[in-house]
Amino acid sequence: MIRLGTLSKALLAQVGAMGVVLLALNLGLLGNTPFIGWLVLMQSGIATIFAWLLKSDRWWLIIHAVFPVALALASRLQLDSAWYLAGFVVLLLVFGPTVRTRVPLYLSNQTTAAALTGFLKPHVFDLGPDPGAQKTVLDFGSGTGSMLKHLARDHPLHRFEGIEGAWLPYLVSRLACAGLSNVVIKQGDFWSKSLTPYCAVYAFLSTEPMPRLWEKAKREMTPGSFLISNSFQVPGQTPTKVICVDDARQTELFVYRL
Ligand SMILES: C[S@@+](CC[C@H](N)C(=O)[O-])C[C@H]1O[C@@H](n2cnc3c(N)ncnc32)[C@H](O)[C@@H]1O
């Protein structure tokens, strides 16, 4: 059986719906001069049904329902096509890796950063075989660097590294952390980054990559080190500790000791 990816399903739903609308037009089922608004609504509705039949995630159904309508409304604005190209390029620079890894950009808030700081000091920096020695923490998919900046300021004696795949957040993070000598941020794919040198790895990703991240952590991280995941648990693994953050979204940090 063929297993379709998320984007293939999305394309199939829209192209399939367009096929049905064009067929209905050609067969004269919609009259001689159908109202364009009805055609757009048909496209939205049929694409949504196709996406549902293809077992797309729920949010894709909303996207399919809204996308043709938004496209029709945008075309009425008669914007220069360069604007669409510019929008596409900006989205690519911000969400480029999301297509492959299904991890979008959303940021840890300052309350969560303070909670992580509170955990790292007694459990990682002041404990272990070499308390007091300089230790290194990795933000796996470091976004705009807000977590790294907060941690680096709170713990000036320790080192904080980040790896970020999307160019625009990466450049923003380099600017944000420019004055901090204990922060190093690289642009690249986090799957090709070894986790061995780190006493703690922080990840704020999505449900999709958690099993793969856990396998990588088990293979590469040293015994006694920590994997800390914001909001997303490793399926089938009981966390060593759960830190409940007192913020608006009641964030949970799942701590796994390797
Ligand atoms: C949810 S954000 C978290 C940002 C940051 N860690 C924070 O807590 O504020 C996840 C980040 O991972 C990045 N990302 C997704 N896939 C990636 C990949 N394969 N390699 C590197 N970064 C990736 C995304 O671009 C995004 O910036």
The ligand as a Gaussian input file, in Angstrom:
#p B3LYP/6-31G(d) Opt

LIG

0 1
 C        9.519000      25.034000      18.701000
 S       10.948000      25.864000      18.141000
 C       11.839000      26.042000      19.664000
 C       12.820000      27.179000      19.651000
 C       13.673000      27.320000      20.909000
 N       14.283000      26.080000      21.303000
 C       12.848000      27.822000      22.063000
 O       12.554000      27.013000      22.935000
 O       12.480000      29.018000      22.076000
 C       11.784000      24.528000      17.309000
 C       12.888000      25.000000      16.365000
 O       13.500000      23.846000      15.774000
 C       13.896000      24.208000      14.459000
 N       14.084000      22.998000      13.653000
 C       13.129000      22.183000      13.153000
 N       13.693000      21.174000      12.476000
 C       15.044000      21.370000      12.552000
 C       16.166000      20.638000      12.057000
 N       16.031000      19.510000      11.342000
 N       17.408000      21.093000      12.352000
 C       17.569000      22.240000      13.076000
 N       16.544000      22.979000      13.561000
 C       15.296000      22.532000      13.297000
 C       12.734000      25.060000      13.959000
 O       13.137000      25.876000      12.873000
 C       12.406000      25.867000      15.216000
 O       13.103000      27.072000      15.252000

